[in-house]
Amino acid sequence: MLNFISVIILSYLFGSIPWSLVIGKVFFHKDIRTEGSGNLGGTNAGRVLGKKVGITVIILDALKAFFSMLLASYIAKDAMIYAGLACCIGHCFPIFAQFKGGKAVATSFGFFLGIATFTNHQYFLQFFLPLLVFLVSLYLCRMVSLSSMIGLGSGILISFFIGNPPSITLSILVLWLFVVYRHRANIERIQNGTESKIKWMGKSLWEK
């Protein structure tokens, strides 16, 4: 039980590391919370600090969940799924950034990668298919927020059809609902037609 609790706490703390804030302050002397959307995720980091930094932050945020689950696999295997979820919560409500963090999209994909790696290697579809759905959606609509919700949402169906244990499918459902809740402002902008679109991919398919 002590190992279980320790892994959950460490995973939350690991998730609380605000990489976009750290990189912005150390290398650019900028606080990205005061620019762009003010969000500590990779999308805003790319918007404020450049595409390369945005990609770097996305990778680092995803690895937070992956390494939290890796730690759990050695210390308390029964805590592995909860460690990934705790990391995602830490990313959204980081103790190191006044509990105002990102929206856990990249961290959720890291969670998917952890499921694929540490539960059963045949479940790699749990990572690659949602990622593919995300990329296709992004190509079609150019909206990271909408693509993220669609990609992560597809993970629920994929988990069910590839035969993941019910506990894993339920955890993905809970995580997706949490991510959608974190995107509630984006959903309102999508409905109003005012949601930001990425520029570097050009116009969306139906705008060409």
Protein Blocks (a to p, Z undefined) as FASTA:
>chain_A
ZZmmmmmmmmmmmmmpcfklmmmmmmnopafklgcjlpabfklmmmmnojklmmmmmmmm
mmmmmmmmmmmmmmommlmmmmmmmmmmmmmmcfklgopacehlmmmmmmmmmmmmmmom
klmmmmmmmmmmmmmmmmmnopaklmmmmmmmmmmmmmmmnopafklmmmmmmmmmmmmm
mmmmmmmmmmnopaccdfklopafklZZ
